[in-house]
């Protein structure tokens, strides 16, 4: 591999890294928690709003996202989570940087 090809690959890797950092800045802080911890966060909210989505990759999974004190809390579960009196917004997809 010549110096030019190696330099192009390094530049491409740096560009991808910069794009990931920019995406994280745009999305804010996402905290991934266990389903039980997610329920605890919901109990701390007066009027919780929860975004939900389901995926069907190797069986059905349920995804949940809510906000508390400037942080976004996310969880994924094999079983539906009881959301109580939360306002629920059904999304087609929840994408979390991973």
N, C-alpha and C positions, 0 to 999 in steps of 0.2 A: 504494500500500500504506500503510495507516494505521500509526500508531505502535504500536498494540497488536499488529498482525500481525507487524511487524518485530521487536518485542520477543519475541514467542512463537517466531519462527524462531531468533533468537539464543539464547534459552533452550534450545530443542530441540538446536541445534548444540552448545552447552556440555554438555548432558546426554549426548549421544552421545560427545563427547570424554572425558568423565569415565568413561563405561562402558568405553571402549577402554583407558584408563589402568588401570582396575581389573582388566580382563581380563589385561593384561600383567603386573600385579603378581601375580595368581593363578597365572599360568602360569610365572613365573620368566623367566630369560634364555634365549632360544632363539637359537642361532648357526647361521645358514645357511651351509653350506660346499659346495664342489665334491665330487663323489664320491671323488676321490683323497684329499682331505683327510679325509673321513669314514673312509676305510679306515685312514689314519694314526692317527686317534683310537682306532679299534678295536684296533690293534696295541699301544696303550699300556695297554689294560685287561687285567687278569688273567682275569676272568670276565665278558666283555661280554654285555649284554642289549640286544637290538635290537628295536624295535617296527617292523613293516613294514606297508605298505598299498599297494594299487595303485589307480590311477585310469585311466579309459578316455576321457578328454576329448581329442579329436584324437590318438588312438593311446594305447597303454598307457604309463603312467609308473609308476615304482617309487619309493616314498617310504620313508625310513629315519630313525629317531630313536633316539638313545642318550644316556646321561648320562656326564659325566666332570668331576670336581671341581666339582660344583654347577652346571654348565652343561648345557643340553640342546643336542645337536648334531643338525642336521637336514640331509638332502640329498634331492635328487630326481634320478632318472636315467631315461634312455630304455631302458637295458639293466639287467638284474638285477646286483646287486653280490654278489661272493663274500664271505660272512660268516664263513667259517672255522668255528671251534668256538663261535661265539656262540649263546647261548640266544635263540631267535627267538619273538616274540609277534606273531601275525598280528592286525591290527586291521581293522575294517571301513573306518575312515577316520582319517587324521591331519589335524588342523586346525592350521595355523600362522598366527598373526596376520600379515597382510601389508601 
